[in-house]
Amino acid sequence: MVDLAGGHVVVTGGTGALGRAVVAALRAANAVCHLPNLVAAELDDFPYAGDPGVHIVRGVDVADEAAVTGFYRDLPPLWASIHLAGGFAMAPIGDTSAADFIAQFRMNALSCFLCSAAAVRAFRARPGAGPGGAKGGRIVNVSARPALEPRLGAGMIGYTASKSAVAVLTQALAQELTDEEIWVNAVAPSVLDTAANRQAMPQADHSRWVAPADLAQIIVFLASPENRVTRGAVIPVYGGA
């Protein structure tokens, strides 16, 4: 069983649908969670708002360099950083403006870059070992199935390109940080079984989708000291889709 033994872990997007499942899995693994939040409405029914092991910092835009730098600078010694924050847009190229394209990169790729860079600085500044005496640190990003199978990205060019950038960033950064034992990985899910997706696609076979709780287990393992060897992976998480 994964045990993070009080290790401090950032979860961007931690108040969203997948984020709640990841926070639940991290708390079950004895981690202390630090959540930057920008969308205040997500906190209205957030089940961990009163949990002393979950620390929420409001008004943090993870695509803003100064905001990210300040958030990570004020954290306790950090073990892992999990980057779930992002956005989705679907439109044919003729209906996609430059601003639309840039917005997808800002939400998905730029946020991932800024938080990864800040996490690396935090790992390097940590005065001692992580949970269980482990060295280095862990970064887990979220790409998407079209990043691995680009033809599935037809009709969502901005999203596909930005999530492909997340996959490439993950692989390159993993190689760069190898000697420091900072393992960087990503997951690439198909459709998540969330209330929003069910509402958007009511006729779909929801049984083939990926349950957030199942994806959360993979993410938490990758972020844990028990992951001793996996780095630079972009792991397909497709369920039956």
Summary of the structure (lengths in Angstrom):
residues: 241
radius of gyration: 17.0
end to end distance: 28.1
largest distance: 53.1
contacts: 812
relative contact order: 0.16
helix: 46%
strand: 18%
